[in-house]
Amino acid sequence: MKQLTFSSANENDSSELGRRIGEMLAAGDILAMWGELGAGKTFLARSIARGLGVPPTIPVTSPTFTFINEYQGRLHLYHLDLYRLGDPDELDTLPWREALYGTGVAVIEWPERLGPYLPDERFDIQLTITGQESRTINIIARGDIVSERLAEWSRKLL
């Protein structure tokens, strides 16, 4: 299985899906979040953080101006928001390689801005607005290792 599709009627559905994804993540996982402004990428990233064990008392916000926020849960979470990134070389002063190739988990908003640095082995999460609160959420496995894991996820998420 290379793709899972979920219909989310509201924020509660999206939050529950994100939490459950966070519970299944493993060290080294990369989640590339695709979707237009307002699609719910940061909201889903926050829910994933909760599933990773980041306490609810810790605000999980979009690192739009700092590019990377870090959180400690069951695994270290790197939350990248590359919306304002003009060129991937701007990341040279930040720990982005550690975020993508370390022992934590990376959640990337606006992953297309990484250009050639976007890892081939990753989970793509595509959020599509279908209504004021409703979304279609597709999880696509890119690479052999994550394809095997996505088949396992399907048994737990569907």
N, C-alpha and C positions, 0 to 999 in steps of 0.2 A: 504494500500500500504506500503510495507516494503523496496522497493528499487526503485531508479530512475537511469537511465543511460543516459549519455550525450556523444555525440561525439564532440570533440573540434578539429577543423581543424588547429587552430593556437593560439598564445598567446592572441590575442584579444578576441577570444571565451572564453578561460579559464578565462581571466580577468573579462569579463562581468558576467560569471556564479558566480565567487567568490564574486563580488560586490553585486549581487542580493542575494546571500546567506547571506552575512553580513547584508543586510538590513532587513532580516527576523529573525535574531537571537534574542533570548530572554535571560534574566538573567538566569544563571545556565547552559546554553548549553555547551556541550562538543563535539568537533569535533576531532576525531582521524584520522589522515592523514596517509594512507598506500601507499607505492610505493617505487620502487628502487631509488637509487641515480640518480638525474637528471630527475625524473618524473615530477617535478614541484610543489612539496609540499610547498616550501617557497614562490614561485611565487603566488600560490593560497592563501596562508595565507596572503600575502600582499594585494591581491585583496579583501579578506574578511575584512581585517582591513579598507580598503577604504570604503566598504559598511557599516561598523560600524561607519563611520564618523571620522576615524583617518585622519588628514589632509595630503595631498600629500607632504607637506613640511617636514613631519616627516618620516625619512627613516625606513622602516620595514625590518629588516634583520634577518637572522637566528641566534638564540642564541646558536650556536653550543658549544661554550666554557663556556658560563654563564648558560646554560640550560633554563633560563626563561627571556624573555623580556616582559615588560608591556607597554601598550599604552592606552591612554584615548580617547575615542570617545563617541558615544551615550551610550555605555556600556564599562566597563573596559575590556580590552583584555589582556589575558595572553597567550603568544606564547611560547610554550615549544618545544625545539628540544633536544631529548634524544639520539641522535646518539652516542655520546661519553660516555653515562652512562654505567658504568660497572655493577652496582648493584643498585636496587631501594633504598637501604639504603643510598646511596650517596646523595639523595635528602633531607635528614633530616635537613640540614642547610638552605634549601630554602623554600619559601612559596608555595610549590606545593599543599598542602591540601586546602589552600585558593583559589588557581587557579582552582582546580577541584570542590570544594564544596562551593564556595563563590557566590557572586551575579554578577560576571562578566561572561565572555565567555572564554573558554579555547580551544586553537587550539594546538594539540599535534602532532609533527612529531616524527616518530619512536615510536609509542605508545606501541608496544610489549615489549619495555624495561621497562615499568612500572610493568610488570608481574601481580601479584595478585592485585595491586593497581589500575589497569585500571577499571574505573567505568563501570558497566553493562549497565546503561542508558546513551546512547550516539549516536551520528551520526558517522558512519564510512564513510570516503571518500577514495575510492580506486582509485589511478591514475595509468593508464597503458599506457606506451609509445607505440604508434602505428605508429609513423613516426618521422621525425626530429622535427617537431613542433606539430604534432597531438597527441592527447591523448583520451583515453576513461576514463570517470570519472563516477564512481558509487557512489551513496550516499545510504547507508544502515542504516535503523533505527534499533537500538538495545534497546529494551524496549518498554513498552506500551505507555508511554507519548510521546516519540519522534516518534513512529509509527503514532500516530494521527497527529502530526505536519507535518510529511513527506507527508501525504495525502494532507494537506493544501498547502505545498510547491509545490506539483506536479501541482496544478491548476495555480500557479504563475510562475513556471519555464518552464513548457512545452509549 
